[in-house]
Amino acid sequence: MDNHTLELSNILKVELISYHPSSSVLYWLSVGLLLSGGIVFITGFFGCWSSLYENPTATVLYLSLILVSCMGELSITIIAIITRGLILEGVEKDLLALLKVDYNMVGHAAFSRSIDLMQAKFECCGVTGVQDYANSAWRRQEQDGSRGDKLLIPLTCCSLANSDELTSYLDPRPNNLTTCQDLNDASGQGRYRDGCTDRLVNWGAQQSLNLAGVALGGVILHVLGVVLTCSLLQRIKKK
């Protein structure tokens, strides 16, 4: 999982179980796939051992590890498919409220960085639009501060001169700061006007689909492994 995917997965939290806190399911699904890959590596060792020496104990152990890994990857596939359908609900339910309270506040640097990445990457502003920042804690802090250039929307909501840089969200440089911050200009020149919900949800759904595809591919390979292992056990019994 690259850095951008990790950052964005932090704001795509899904409530899989009612009344339980939402969690970054994409992150944990990726971790699950990595753990499954580790089991596959160990499984391969026992597979080679059982094939070379036709050892029934090693073969049974190999079969058991294949079944455990297969069940794990099947679970990942199912959760990834479920997650794909719950992402929109999670974004609409939680993200806007968090943005109004936590964005650019002390102790919420990781969340703020993820929001900035979302806005710069998808060229959008807020969850539903620029109006999301109107009553936010960040806006109030900006207006009450001593800075001369009080911002109305974050710099990552502006059209950026350094948009081609992967780290533009960390050091945003607007093409025209004055035009970007002029919310009375209905044309919206110099800033992103659309909210990020649709683009974030589509991105998250695609990530879930990718994880489900990888996990399902692993399940198919493991089923083939089970079939071949059973054939090997039959051969050993005959000897």
LOMARSE-354878 format. One record per atom (N, C-alpha, C): atom name; x, y, z. Coordinates in steps of 0.001 Angstrom, whole numbers, plus 500000, padded with zeros to 6 digits. Example, Ala and Ser with C-alpha at 12.3 -4.5 7.8 and 13.67 -1.06 7.14 Angstrom:
BEGIN
REC	N	513190	494310	507800
REC	CA	512300	495500	507800
REC	C	513200	496700	507800
REC	N	512850	497750	507080
REC	CA	513670	498940	507140
REC	C	512900	500030	507870
This chain:
BEGIN
REC	N	500857	498809	500000
REC	CA	500000	500000	500000
REC	C	500888	501234	500000
REC	N	500759	502102	498955
REC	CA	501595	503292	498886
REC	C	501098	504343	499875
REC	N	501900	505417	500020
REC	CA	501617	506423	501036
REC	C	500275	507121	500797
REC	N	499968	507444	499540
REC	CA	498700	508114	499240
REC	C	497502	507226	499585
REC	N	497592	505954	499250
REC	CA	496501	505016	499557
REC	C	496318	504891	501064
REC	N	497433	504841	501788
REC	CA	497374	504739	503251
REC	C	496731	505985	503845
REC	N	497114	507164	503333
REC	CA	496554	508424	503839
REC	C	495048	508481	503602
REC	N	494626	508136	502389
REC	CA	493198	508224	502061
REC	C	492372	507171	502787
REC	N	492971	506005	503023
REC	CA	492229	504952	503728
REC	C	491907	505368	505157
REC	N	492675	506327	505702
REC	CA	492424	506799	507068
REC	C	491107	507547	507192
REC	N	490613	508113	506072
REC	CA	489346	508842	506149
REC	C	488185	508038	505561
REC	N	488488	506859	505053
REC	CA	487433	505973	504552
REC	C	487143	504918	505609
REC	N	486477	505313	506658
REC	CA	486183	504398	507754
REC	C	484776	503848	507604
REC	N	484647	502568	507886
REC	CA	483376	501868	507686
REC	C	482967	501171	508977
REC	N	481687	501240	509301
REC	CA	481150	500553	510483
REC	C	480607	499195	510042
REC	N	481435	498159	510187
REC	CA	481031	496811	509776
REC	C	480056	496182	510760
REC	N	480209	496527	512049
REC	CA	479338	495975	513090
REC	C	478595	497126	513749
REC	N	477290	497003	513864
REC	CA	476479	498063	514460
REC	C	476956	498398	515873
REC	N	476982	499703	516165
REC	CA	477340	500239	517477
REC	C	478817	500063	517823
REC	N	479615	499611	516851
REC	CA	481059	499548	517054
REC	C	481700	500718	516313
REC	N	482811	501255	516839
REC	CA	483452	502387	516166
REC	C	483844	502031	514733
REC	N	483731	503016	513844
REC	CA	484149	502803	512457
REC	C	485651	502591	512406
REC	N	486108	501815	511436
REC	CA	487538	501541	511316
REC	C	487975	501648	509859
REC	N	489280	501821	509685
REC	CA	489850	501931	508341
REC	C	489983	500535	507744
REC	N	488893	500050	507160
REC	CA	488825	498662	506700
REC	C	489809	498396	505567
REC	N	489999	499355	504657
REC	CA	490931	499145	503545
REC	C	492337	498846	504063
REC	N	492734	499569	505110
REC	CA	494065	499345	505694
REC	C	494165	497933	506265
REC	N	493167	497532	507037
REC	CA	493233	496222	507685
REC	C	493078	495077	506691
REC	N	492337	495306	505617
REC	CA	492248	494287	504569
REC	C	493613	494093	503901
REC	N	494335	495193	503692
REC	CA	495681	495099	503099
REC	C	496631	494356	504027
REC	N	496520	494644	505317
REC	CA	497345	493930	506307
REC	C	497002	492441	506287
REC	N	495714	492132	506184
REC	CA	495286	490733	506121
REC	C	495869	490008	504925
REC	N	495913	490699	503777
REC	CA	496504	490092	502581
REC	C	497995	489843	502762
REC	N	498676	490771	503429
REC	CA	500115	490584	503693
REC	C	500341	489383	504604
REC	N	499521	489257	505649
REC	CA	499644	488101	506548
REC	C	499357	486802	505805
REC	N	498366	486858	504933
REC	CA	498043	485685	504130
REC	C	499213	485308	503230
REC	N	499892	486335	502700
REC	CA	501080	486084	501877
REC	C	502182	485400	502666
REC	N	502317	485787	503948
REC	CA	503306	485133	504815
REC	C	502977	483667	505031
REC	N	501689	483375	505216
REC	CA	501269	481980	505381
REC	C	501539	481186	504104
REC	N	501309	481841	502953
REC	CA	501576	481174	501670
REC	C	503053	480803	501552
REC	N	503938	481705	502010
REC	CA	505385	481437	501959
REC	C	505726	480202	502795
REC	N	505177	480144	504023
REC	CA	505434	478991	504895
REC	C	504816	477729	504287
REC	N	503634	477891	503712
REC	CA	502945	476755	503081
REC	C	503784	476175	501947
REC	N	504407	477061	501171
REC	CA	505251	476611	500062
REC	C	506398	475742	500532
REC	N	506972	476078	501690
REC	CA	508071	475284	502252
REC	C	507612	473856	502536
REC	N	506463	473746	503206
REC	CA	505949	472407	503526
REC	C	505507	471675	502261
REC	N	505040	472429	501272
REC	CA	504658	471806	500003
REC	C	505839	471162	499310
REC	N	506972	471874	499294
REC	CA	508202	471322	498686
REC	C	508677	470093	499457
REC	N	508620	470196	500786
REC	CA	509062	469084	501638
REC	C	508213	467841	501381
REC	N	506897	468029	501366
REC	CA	506012	466883	501180
REC	C	506150	466281	499788
REC	N	506430	467112	498798
REC	CA	506569	466623	497420
REC	C	507877	465856	497234
REC	N	508959	466379	497801
REC	CA	510272	465749	497613
REC	C	510379	464419	498351
REC	N	509880	464396	499586
REC	CA	510076	463215	500417
REC	C	508816	462376	500573
REC	N	507708	462871	500005
REC	CA	506419	462184	500107
REC	C	506120	461808	501553
REC	N	506336	462807	502429
REC	CA	506119	462644	503863
REC	C	504646	462935	504189
REC	N	503889	461963	504692
REC	CA	502453	462177	504950
REC	C	502189	463249	506010
REC	N	503043	463333	507039
REC	CA	502866	464348	508086
REC	C	502996	465752	507500
REC	N	504048	465947	506698
REC	CA	504264	467248	506066
REC	C	503134	467579	505107
REC	N	502619	466552	504434
REC	CA	501532	466772	503471
REC	C	500254	467211	504174
REC	N	499933	466574	505307
REC	CA	498741	466955	506088
REC	C	498895	468373	506629
REC	N	500101	468697	507126
REC	CA	500363	470046	507627
REC	C	500228	471068	506506
REC	N	500736	470714	505339
REC	CA	500629	471585	504165
REC	C	499164	471816	503804
REC	N	498369	470758	503825
REC	CA	496949	470869	503510
REC	C	496225	471753	504535
REC	N	496583	471597	505812
REC	CA	495957	472394	506867
REC	C	496260	473879	506685
REC	N	497524	474198	506371
REC	CA	497906	475593	506155
REC	C	497201	476186	504938
REC	N	497049	475377	503898
REC	CA	496342	475842	502696
REC	C	494890	476190	503044
REC	N	494239	475320	503833
REC	CA	492841	475549	504203
REC	C	492696	476800	505070
REC	N	493626	477011	506010
REC	CA	493593	478213	506863
REC	C	493751	479467	506014
REC	N	494741	479449	505120
REC	CA	494985	480597	504253
REC	C	493808	480847	503320
REC	N	493225	479760	502827
REC	CA	492074	479876	501920
REC	C	490888	480515	502630
REC	N	490624	480097	503864
REC	CA	489519	480669	504636
REC	C	489768	482142	504919
REC	N	491038	482483	505210
REC	CA	491380	483881	505465
REC	C	491146	484752	504243
REC	N	491589	484273	503087
REC	CA	491436	485054	501864
REC	C	489974	485124	501422
REC	N	489218	484064	501689
REC	CA	487786	484092	501381
REC	C	487080	485129	502262
REC	N	487488	485211	503526
REC	CA	486916	486215	504431
REC	C	487257	487621	503957
REC	N	488503	487821	503519
REC	CA	488926	489128	503004
REC	C	488093	489509	501785
REC	N	487856	488530	500904
REC	CA	487045	488786	499706
REC	C	485643	489246	500080
REC	N	485024	488544	501021
REC	CA	483648	488875	501433
REC	C	483592	490256	502085
REC	N	484549	490532	502996
REC	CA	484569	491832	503681
REC	C	484808	492964	502687
REC	N	485715	492741	501715
REC	CA	485999	493767	500713
REC	C	484758	494092	499889
REC	N	483983	493064	499541
REC	CA	482745	493282	498770
REC	C	481716	494043	499606
REC	N	481598	493666	500884
REC	CA	480675	494363	501783
REC	C	481111	495820	501965
REC	N	482415	496012	502154
REC	CA	482962	497355	502366
REC	C	482645	498271	501202
REC	N	482701	497732	499995
REC	CA	482435	498536	498793
REC	C	481062	499197	498865
REC	N	480099	498477	499427
REC	CA	478752	499024	499528
REC	C	478552	499961	500714
REC	N	479432	499861	501740
REC	CA	479266	500665	502942
REC	C	480059	501965	502922
REC	N	480954	502121	501942
REC	CA	481823	503297	501913
REC	C	481028	504593	501805
REC	N	480049	504634	500898
REC	CA	479249	505854	500719
REC	C	478541	506233	502009
REC	N	477962	505235	502676
REC	CA	477262	505487	503935
REC	C	478208	506059	504985
REC	N	479429	505502	505057
REC	CA	480412	505963	506033
REC	C	480859	507385	505779
REC	N	481068	507726	504501
REC	CA	481511	509081	504141
REC	C	480424	510091	504492
REC	N	479195	509804	504105
REC	CA	478094	510738	504348
REC	C	477785	510875	505847
REC	N	477979	509797	506587
REC	CA	477618	509799	508007
REC	C	478675	510470	508878
REC	N	479943	510200	508629
REC	CA	481001	510594	509560
REC	C	481943	511687	509060
REC	N	482307	511648	507787
REC	CA	483407	512489	507323
REC	C	483104	513977	507426
REC	N	481914	514393	507046
REC	CA	481569	515818	507104
REC	C	481627	516342	508535
REC	N	481092	515576	509473
REC	CA	481117	515993	510883
REC	C	482548	516107	511397
REC	N	483397	515162	511021
REC	CA	484797	515210	511443
REC	C	485521	516400	510827
REC	N	485237	516678	509562
REC	CA	485882	517814	508893
REC	C	485559	519118	509614
REC	N	484325	519309	510012
REC	CA	483916	520550	510676
REC	C	484574	520728	512037
REC	N	484870	519615	512705
REC	CA	485402	519682	514070
REC	C	486924	519529	514134
REC	N	487479	518622	513316
REC	CA	488881	518221	513485
REC	C	489861	518806	512474
REC	N	489393	519258	511325
REC	CA	490335	519692	510282
REC	C	491245	520818	510773
REC	N	492550	520604	510627
REC	CA	493606	521550	511008
REC	C	493578	521954	512480
REC	N	493028	521090	513309
REC	CA	493031	521331	514743
REC	C	494192	520573	515389
REC	N	494613	521049	516532
REC	CA	495721	520422	517255
REC	C	495370	518969	517583
REC	N	496306	518071	517321
REC	CA	496106	516654	517613
REC	C	495455	515878	516491
REC	N	495170	516560	515356
REC	CA	494500	515880	514239
REC	C	495271	516105	512934
REC	N	496588	516075	513039
REC	CA	497441	516337	511862
REC	C	497251	515279	510783
REC	N	497149	514014	511178
REC	CA	497012	512926	510197
REC	C	495697	513050	509438
REC	N	494621	513344	510155
REC	CA	493314	513519	509509
REC	C	493346	514710	508553
REC	N	493926	515812	508996
REC	CA	494003	517023	508162
REC	C	494823	516773	506908
REC	N	495910	516039	507061
REC	CA	496759	515714	505910
REC	C	495987	514859	504903
REC	N	495178	513937	505397
REC	CA	494383	513088	504506
REC	C	493336	513906	503747
REC	N	492718	514859	504434
REC	CA	491738	515735	503779
REC	C	492415	516567	502699
REC	N	493590	517100	503015
REC	CA	494326	517902	502022
REC	C	494701	517060	500810
REC	N	495121	515823	501042
REC	CA	495461	514931	499929
REC	C	494222	514657	499086
REC	N	493100	514385	499733
REC	CA	491856	514125	499014
REC	C	491502	515292	498102
REC	N	491600	516508	498617
REC	CA	491212	517701	497857
REC	C	492170	517969	496707
REC	N	493472	517790	496953
REC	CA	494462	518035	495902
REC	C	494441	516941	494835
REC	N	494281	515698	495268
REC	CA	494327	514564	494337
REC	C	493098	514528	493432
REC	N	491917	514739	494027
REC	CA	490675	514633	493273
REC	C	490167	515980	492751
REC	N	490922	517050	493058
REC	CA	490566	518400	492613
REC	C	489130	518740	493012
REC	N	488898	518720	494315
REC	CA	487582	518980	494873
REC	C	487759	519747	496175
REC	N	486655	520088	496830
REC	CA	486757	520877	498064
REC	C	485697	520430	499069
REC	N	486138	520041	500242
REC	CA	485217	519593	501272
REC	C	484582	518257	500932
REC	N	483566	517898	501695
REC	CA	482855	516646	501455
REC	C	481736	516860	500443
REC	N	480943	517907	500667
REC	CA	479862	518225	499727
REC	C	480133	519481	498910
REC	N	481128	520290	499342
REC	CA	481463	521516	498618
REC	C	482146	522529	499526
REC	N	482447	523708	498988
REC	CA	483174	524737	499755
REC	C	482405	525178	501000
REC	N	481082	525037	500987
REC	CA	480260	525469	502122
REC	C	480521	524648	503378
REC	N	481184	523500	503237
REC	CA	481461	522651	504403
REC	C	482365	523353	505419
REC	N	483164	524308	504949
REC	CA	484095	524997	505847
REC	C	483478	526226	506504
REC	N	482251	526595	506115
REC	CA	481636	527831	506589
REC	C	481547	527892	508117
REC	N	481105	526814	508737
REC	CA	480937	526792	510195
REC	C	481928	525851	510873
REC	N	483051	525631	510228
REC	CA	484039	524702	510787
REC	C	484890	525377	511865
REC	N	485448	524550	512735
REC	CA	486336	525058	513783
REC	C	487559	525730	513156
REC	N	488028	525170	512042
REC	CA	489187	525756	511360
REC	C	488890	527167	510865
REC	N	487693	527387	510261
REC	CA	487324	528719	509764
REC	C	487264	529730	510916
REC	N	486676	529320	512017
REC	CA	486585	530223	513173
REC	C	487967	530574	513689
REC	N	488850	529581	513694
REC	CA	490213	529832	514148
REC	C	490935	530794	513212
REC	N	490720	530638	511915
REC	CA	491320	531528	510922
REC	C	490840	532966	511104
REC	N	489545	533125	511314
REC	CA	488981	534463	511435
REC	C	489369	535140	512744
REC	N	489587	534343	513783
REC	CA	489961	534905	515087
REC	C	491461	535127	515224
REC	N	492243	534595	514292
REC	CA	493697	534673	514384
REC	C	494236	536042	514005
REC	N	495543	536152	514148
REC	CA	496208	537443	513885
REC	C	496799	537522	512483
REC	N	496635	536461	511690
REC	CA	497172	536464	510328
REC	C	496459	537498	509476
REC	N	497218	538114	508586
REC	CA	496627	539118	507707
REC	C	495786	538487	506616
REC	N	496286	537404	506025
REC	CA	495558	536737	504939
REC	C	494700	535602	505498
REC	N	493571	535972	506066
REC	CA	492665	534979	506669
REC	C	492008	534153	505557
REC	N	492184	532844	505638
REC	CA	491657	531951	504610
REC	C	490199	531598	504876
REC	N	489442	531471	503800
REC	CA	488042	531041	503891
REC	C	487902	529557	503565
REC	N	488785	529067	502713
REC	CA	488850	527638	502392
REC	C	490320	527241	502377
REC	N	490631	525978	502606
REC	CA	492032	525542	502612
REC	C	492724	525776	501262
REC	N	494024	525906	501302
REC	CA	494789	526120	500071
REC	C	494655	524946	499104
REC	N	494414	523751	499641
REC	CA	494275	522586	498754
REC	C	492947	522591	498005
REC	N	492063	523539	498320
REC	CA	490828	523714	497545
REC	C	491080	524608	496330
REC	N	492269	525206	496276
REC	CA	492605	526111	495182
REC	C	493222	525343	494019
REC	N	493090	525900	492833
REC	CA	493804	525361	491679
REC	C	495290	525602	491924
REC	N	496078	524528	491915
REC	CA	497472	524618	492350
REC	C	498460	524698	491188
REC	N	499480	525533	491378
REC	CA	500536	525646	490374
REC	C	501425	524416	490395
REC	N	501493	523741	491539
REC	CA	502345	522549	491679
REC	C	501517	521270	491760
REC	N	500382	521250	491066
REC	CA	499479	520089	491124
REC	C	500112	518812	490583
REC	N	501148	518929	489754
REC	CA	501813	517743	489198
REC	C	502699	517034	490213
REC	N	503021	517703	491314
REC	CA	503886	517117	492334
REC	C	503087	516175	493234
REC	N	503669	515040	493556
REC	CA	502986	514061	494408
REC	C	502747	514599	495812
REC	N	503593	515539	496237
REC	CA	503466	516086	497594
REC	C	502861	517487	497591
REC	N	502114	517825	496556
REC	CA	501531	519175	496467
REC	C	500586	519462	497633
REC	N	499956	518426	498171
REC	CA	499020	518630	499282
REC	C	499728	519040	500569
REC	N	501027	518775	500657
REC	CA	501803	519161	501835
REC	C	502304	520599	501737
REC	N	502471	521082	500513
REC	CA	502935	522446	500287
REC	C	502180	523054	499106
REC	N	500878	523302	499285
REC	CA	500056	523792	498172
REC	C	500414	525228	497779
REC	N	500562	525455	496475
REC	CA	500878	526791	495965
REC	C	499804	527190	494949
REC	N	498809	527966	495378
REC	CA	497699	528341	494490
REC	C	498154	529161	493295
REC	N	497478	528969	492166
REC	CA	497752	529793	490989
REC	C	497399	531247	491257
REC	N	496295	531455	491946
REC	CA	495858	532817	492275
REC	C	495097	532763	493596
REC	N	495774	533117	494681
REC	CA	495187	533002	496015
REC	C	493977	533920	496182
REC	N	494058	535135	495660
REC	CA	492960	536099	495815
REC	C	491690	535602	495159
REC	N	491816	535125	493919
REC	CA	490660	534609	493195
REC	C	490101	533367	493877
REC	N	490981	532531	494357
REC	CA	490557	531293	495022
REC	C	489718	531584	496258
REC	N	490113	532580	497038
REC	CA	489451	532868	498306
REC	C	488239	533782	498166
REC	N	487962	534246	496967
REC	CA	486808	535110	496734
REC	C	485557	534252	496530
REC	N	484887	533926	497622
REC	CA	483725	533043	497555
REC	C	482492	533737	496976
REC	N	482561	535055	496840
REC	CA	481451	535794	496237
REC	C	481456	535682	494714
REC	N	482586	535209	494178
REC	CA	482696	535029	492731
REC	C	482017	533713	492355
REC	N	480840	533828	491759
REC	CA	480049	532633	491432
REC	C	480715	531748	490395
REC	N	481610	532311	489595
REC	CA	482269	531518	488550
REC	C	483208	530485	489147
REC	N	483701	530769	490374
REC	CA	484582	529817	491044
REC	C	485929	529657	490386
REC	N	486385	530690	489696
REC	CA	487691	530621	489043
REC	C	488795	530505	490089
REC	N	489733	529627	489844
REC	CA	490882	529502	490736
REC	C	490682	528557	491901
REC	N	489502	527934	492005
REC	CA	489279	526983	493103
REC	C	488407	525827	492609
REC	N	488442	524745	493378
REC	CA	487622	523584	493060
REC	C	486252	523781	493702
REC	N	485203	523601	492943
REC	CA	483849	523875	493443
REC	C	483112	522617	493890
REC	N	483418	521485	493289
REC	CA	482687	520250	493605
REC	C	483160	519647	494922
REC	N	482236	518990	495609
REC	CA	482600	518245	496807
REC	C	483337	516960	496438
REC	N	483959	516356	497421
REC	CA	484817	515183	497158
REC	C	484102	513848	497318
REC	N	482844	513863	497774
REC	CA	482161	512605	498108
REC	C	482212	511579	496977
REC	N	481725	511966	495804
REC	CA	481637	511003	494698
REC	C	482995	510454	494303
REC	N	483992	511327	494213
REC	CA	485327	510896	493775
REC	C	486002	510022	494827
REC	N	485827	510376	496085
REC	CA	486413	509569	497157
REC	C	485747	508201	497232
REC	N	484432	508187	497126
REC	CA	483685	506926	497186
REC	C	484054	506025	496013
REC	N	484152	506594	494815
REC	CA	484536	505804	493639
REC	C	485938	505234	493798
REC	N	486846	506047	494341
REC	CA	488216	505576	494571
REC	C	488215	504429	495589
REC	N	487493	504617	496692
REC	CA	487434	503589	497732
REC	C	486802	502301	497234
REC	N	485740	502438	496424
REC	CA	485082	501255	495872
REC	C	486026	500490	494956
REC	N	486827	501224	494170
REC	CA	487786	500563	493276
REC	C	488875	499848	494071
REC	N	489335	500478	495158
REC	CA	490337	499840	496009
REC	C	489784	498555	496626
REC	N	488539	498599	497072
REC	CA	487908	497403	497648
REC	C	487797	496296	496603
REC	N	487435	496696	495389
REC	CA	487310	495722	494304
REC	C	488658	495089	493980
REC	N	489714	495907	493990
REC	CA	491064	495389	493724
REC	C	491481	494375	494791
REC	N	491221	494717	496057
REC	CA	491571	493808	497153
REC	C	490769	492511	497062
REC	N	489489	492642	496723
REC	CA	488644	491451	496582
REC	C	489153	490565	495455
REC	N	489590	491177	494348
REC	CA	490113	490416	493212
REC	C	491380	489656	493567
REC	N	492291	490333	494276
REC	CA	493549	489684	494692
REC	C	493256	488517	495634
REC	N	492375	488775	496621
REC	CA	492044	487717	497585
REC	C	491342	486544	496905
REC	N	490445	486828	495974
REC	CA	489736	485755	495265
REC	C	490697	484941	494408
REC	N	491669	485631	493793
REC	CA	492694	484911	493037
REC	C	493477	483964	493925
REC	N	493767	484413	495162
REC	CA	494460	483554	496119
REC	C	493627	482347	496499
REC	N	492317	482550	496657
REC	CA	491415	481432	497000
REC	C	491430	480380	495893
REC	N	491366	480826	494641
REC	CA	491368	479885	493503
REC	C	492667	479077	493472
REC	N	493789	479761	493694
REC	CA	495082	479056	493710
REC	C	495140	478043	494848
REC	N	494577	478418	496004
REC	CA	494601	477504	497135
REC	C	493709	476289	496904
REC	N	492595	476483	496224
REC	CA	491721	475342	495894
REC	C	492470	474358	495002
REC	N	493214	474889	494031
REC	CA	494043	474022	493179
REC	C	495091	473297	494014
REC	N	495639	474008	495011
REC	CA	496627	473399	495900
REC	C	496032	472255	496698
REC	N	494801	472427	497163
REC	CA	494113	471377	497922
REC	C	493912	470138	497051
REC	N	493481	470356	495802
REC	CA	493252	469237	494873
REC	C	494548	468466	494633
REC	N	495639	469193	494382
REC	CA	496924	468532	494120
REC	C	497437	467815	495357
REC	N	497210	468418	496548
REC	CA	497658	467786	497792
REC	C	496899	466493	498056
REC	N	495601	466509	497792
REC	CA	494805	465288	497977
REC	C	495283	464178	497033
REC	N	495672	464565	495825
REC	CA	496209	463580	494872
REC	C	497507	462991	495386
REC	N	498351	463863	495985
REC	CA	499623	463404	496529
REC	C	499395	462448	497695
REC	N	498415	462754	498556
REC	CA	498122	461876	499687
REC	C	497644	460502	499221
REC	N	496839	460479	498169
REC	CA	496373	459202	497597
REC	C	497550	458388	497102
REC	N	498498	459090	496464
REC	CA	499676	458397	495928
REC	C	500536	457802	497028
REC	N	500675	458582	498141
REC	CA	501488	458103	499266
REC	C	500836	456879	499917
REC	N	499497	456909	500048
REC	CA	498780	455781	500642
REC	C	498953	454507	499840
REC	N	498947	454642	498507
REC	CA	499085	453479	497648
REC	C	500461	452821	497807
REC	N	501458	453659	498138
REC	CA	502808	453101	498338
REC	C	502944	452416	499679
